[in-house]
């Protein structure tokens, strides 16, 4: 089992594919690296692909400390550097997108492009933060089953939940939520209590794509639009009939959006290299 010891924690990761450029995928809260299965299959013929689990989730270790967004980001930086993946295309969804924001802003030399799926830079509104902090505490003290439906409604849009073709996928993730370790609440609280990152968006200068779902109640399209407006030259794509888990709910549309970013970033890099070579010849 591939385990990387970095930043004081054991991170589970998988590598596949091949190519001159690397894509690093960072998953969302209460999920794991497997949520990117469709995207890995689509891109590993042309790219070196890395997926990993955040500390306290999936198959990574579950330490007692380090559950804050800055530490999650330092984990990602350690992973990128240890696997010689820099500079990479960073694709993050929700919690993973917040990690990507911090990596791209604070270590720009590590990131070629940034795809932010169902991500917002602002802190949680006070009432929502209070509500979810109470729910998190209750879930640790009692049977978490009553809270699963609340979580599923936040993770998946109404169209997905009512689609018979997606029933098996939903049931699979529901079962995973039921058997999540209780330590997963630490990651949940870290996401809920994260600080506002809007002030650092101006530090991001790589190509950026923001993707949202029109049924996302955890991170609304208007919030994603506001974030994109604060990032230099960022583009926004809204996927219809989609909630907070775009890569699972509408995998083809999410994959196509990521592909657009990768293609445009590669063209930008090629143009920059050509301009540099022409400059050297003058």
C-alpha positions in Angstrom: 0.0 0.0 0.0 1.6 3.3 -1.1 2.1 5.4 2.0 4.1 8.7 2.1 5.4 9.9 5.4 5.3 13.7 5.2 4.6 16.6 7.4 4.3 14.3 10.4 1.6 12.1 9.0 1.2 9.1 6.8 -0.7 9.9 3.5 -2.1 7.2 1.4 -1.8 7.9 -2.4 -2.0 6.3 -5.8 -0.1 7.1 -9.0 -1.1 6.1 -12.5 -0.7 7.0 -16.1 2.2 8.8 -17.6 3.1 12.0 -19.4 5.2 15.1 -19.1 2.7 16.9 -16.8 1.1 15.8 -13.5 -2.4 16.2 -12.2 -2.9 16.0 -8.4 -6.5 15.4 -7.3 -7.7 16.4 -3.7 -11.0 15.0 -2.5 -13.8 16.5 -0.5 -15.0 16.1 3.0 -16.3 12.6 4.0 -15.1 11.1 0.8 -11.7 9.8 -0.4 -9.5 9.4 -3.4 -11.9 7.0 -5.1 -14.3 9.7 -5.9 -12.0 10.7 -8.9 -12.2 7.3 -10.6 -13.8 8.6 -13.7 -11.4 11.5 -14.0 -8.4 9.2 -13.5 -9.6 6.9 -16.3 -10.1 9.9 -18.6 -6.7 11.6 -18.1 -4.1 8.9 -17.2 -3.4 8.1 -20.9 -1.9 11.6 -21.3 -1.0 12.7 -17.7 0.8 11.4 -14.7 -2.1 11.2 -12.2 -1.8 11.3 -8.4 -4.8 10.9 -6.0 -4.4 10.9 -2.2 -6.4 10.9 1.0 -6.3 13.8 3.4 -5.1 13.1 6.9 -7.9 11.7 9.1 -9.8 10.4 6.0 -9.7 7.4 3.7 -6.6 5.2 4.1 -4.3 8.0 5.4 -3.4 7.9 9.1 -5.7 9.5 11.8 -3.5 11.6 14.0 -4.8 13.5 17.0 -3.7 16.9 15.7 -3.2 18.9 12.6 -6.9 19.3 11.6 -7.0 22.8 10.1 -6.9 24.0 6.6 -3.4 25.3 6.7 -2.1 21.9 7.8 -4.1 20.1 5.2 -2.4 22.4 2.6 1.0 21.8 4.1 0.3 18.0 3.7 -0.5 18.6 0.0 2.7 20.6 -0.5 4.8 17.9 1.2 3.1 15.3 -1.1 3.8 17.3 -4.3 7.4 17.9 -3.4 8.1 14.4 -2.1 6.7 12.8 -5.3 8.6 15.2 -7.5 5.2 16.3 -9.0 5.9 20.0 -9.2 4.7 22.0 -11.0 1.4 20.2 -11.3 -2.2 20.8 -12.3 -4.1 20.8 -9.0 -7.8 19.7 -9.0 -9.6 20.0 -5.7 -13.3 19.6 -4.8 -14.8 21.3 -1.8 -12.4 20.7 1.0 -9.8 19.7 -1.6 -10.4 23.0 -3.4 -9.7 25.0 -0.3 -6.4 23.1 0.0 -5.7 24.0 -3.7 -6.4 27.7 -3.0 -3.8 27.8 -0.3 -1.2 25.9 -2.3 -1.6 28.0 -5.4 -1.5 31.3 -3.4 1.3 30.5 -1.1 3.5 28.2 -3.2 2.7 29.3 -6.8 5.8 27.6 -8.2 4.2 24.3 -7.5 1.0 24.8 -9.5 0.6 25.0 -13.3 -3.2 25.4 -13.2 -6.0 25.2 -10.6 -9.4 23.6 -10.9 -11.8 24.5 -8.0 -14.8 22.2 -8.0 -17.7 23.2 -5.6 -15.4 25.4 -3.6 -15.8 28.8 -2.0 -13.1 31.0 -0.4 -15.3 32.7 2.2 -15.7 31.4 5.8 -18.9 29.6 6.7 -21.7 32.0 7.8 -21.9 32.2 11.6 -25.4 30.5 11.9 -24.4 27.7 9.5 -21.1 27.2 11.4 -22.9 27.0 14.7 -25.5 24.6 13.4 -22.9 22.2 12.0 -20.7 22.4 15.1 -23.6 21.3 17.2 -24.5 18.5 14.8 -20.9 17.3 14.7 -20.7 17.2 18.5 -24.0 15.2 18.7 -22.8 12.8 16.0 -19.7 11.9 18.2 -21.9 11.3 21.3 -24.6 9.2 19.7 -25.3 6.9 16.7 -24.4 8.9 13.5 -27.1 7.3 11.4 -29.7 10.1 12.0 -27.3 12.6 10.6 -26.5 10.7 7.4 -29.5 12.0 5.4 -28.6 15.6 6.3 -25.1 15.0 4.9 -26.3 13.2 1.8 -28.7 16.2 1.0 -25.7 18.5 1.3 -23.4 16.4 -0.8 -25.8 15.5 -3.6 -28.3 17.6 -5.6 -32.0 16.9 -5.8 -31.8 15.7 -9.4 -29.1 13.1 -8.4 -31.0 11.9 -5.4 -34.2 11.3 -7.5 -32.4 9.6 -10.4 -32.8 5.8 -10.4 -29.7 5.4 -12.5 -27.6 7.0 -9.6 -29.2 5.0 -6.8 -26.3 2.5 -6.6 -23.7 5.2 -6.4 -25.6 7.1 -3.7 -26.1 3.9 -1.6 -22.4 3.2 -1.9 -21.4 6.6 -0.5 -24.2 6.4 2.1 -22.7 3.2 3.4 -19.3 4.7 3.5 -20.6 7.6 5.6 -22.2 5.3 8.0 -18.9 3.5 8.7 -16.7 6.6 8.8 -14.4 6.6 11.9 -15.5 9.1 14.5 -12.2 10.9 14.1 -13.6 12.2 10.7 -15.5 14.8 12.7 -12.2 16.6 13.2 -11.9 17.1 9.5 -15.5 18.3 9.4 -14.9 20.9 12.1 -11.8 22.0 10.3 -13.8 22.7 7.2 -16.7 24.4 9.1 -14.3 26.6 11.1 -11.9 27.6 8.4 -10.9 31.2 8.0 -11.9 33.5 5.1 -9.4 33.2 2.3 -10.7 36.0 0.0 -7.9 38.3 0.9 -5.3 35.9 -0.6 -7.0 35.2 -3.9 -5.1 38.0 -5.5 -1.9 35.9 -5.1 -3.1 33.3 -7.5 -1.9 33.9 -11.1 -2.0 30.5 -12.8 -4.9 29.6 -15.1 -8.0 28.9 -12.9 -11.3 27.2 -13.5 -14.2 27.4 -11.0 -16.8 24.7 -11.4 -20.1 24.6 -9.6 -23.5 22.8 -9.8 -26.7 24.6 -10.2 -28.3 22.6 -7.3 -25.3 23.0 -4.9 -26.8 24.1 -1.5 -23.5 23.7 0.4 -21.6 26.0 -1.9 -23.9 28.1 -4.1 -23.2 29.1 -7.7 -23.4 32.8 -6.6 -20.6 32.2 -4.1 -18.5 30.4 -6.7 -19.1 33.3 -9.1 -18.0 35.8 -6.4 -14.8 33.8 -5.8 -14.0 33.6 -9.5 -14.4 37.3 -9.8 -11.6 37.8 -7.3 -9.1 35.5 -9.0 -7.2 36.9 -11.9 -8.6 35.6 -15.3 -10.6 32.8 -13.6 -13.4 31.2 -15.6 -16.7 29.8 -14.2 -18.7 26.8 -15.4 -22.1 25.9 -13.9 -23.1 22.2 -14.4 -26.9 21.7 -14.6 -28.7 19.1 -12.5 -25.7 18.9 -10.2 -25.1 19.4 -6.5 -22.0 19.6 -4.3 -20.3 16.4 -5.7 -19.9 17.3 -9.3 -17.3 14.6 -10.2 -19.7 11.9 -8.9 -23.1 13.4 -10.0 -22.1 14.5 -13.5 -18.7 12.9 -14.1 -18.7 13.5 -17.9 -19.4 17.2 -17.5 -16.9 17.6 -14.7 -14.3 15.7 -16.7 -14.9 17.8 -19.8 -14.5 21.0 -17.7 -11.2 19.9 -16.2 -10.1 18.9 -19.7 -10.8 22.4 -21.0 -8.6 23.9 -18.3 -5.8 21.4 -18.9 -5.8 22.2 -22.6 -5.9 25.9 -22.2 -3.1 25.8 -19.5 -0.9 23.7 -21.8 -1.4 26.1 -24.7 -0.5 29.0 -22.3 2.6 27.2 -21.2 3.6 26.4 -24.8 3.2 30.1 -25.8 5.3 31.2 -22.8 8.1 28.8 -23.7 8.0 29.9 -27.3 8.1 33.6 -26.3 11.1 32.8 -24.0 13.0 31.1 -26.8 12.3 33.9 -29.3 13.5 36.4 -26.7 16.7 34.5 -26.3 17.3 34.6 -30.0 17.0 38.3 -30.2 
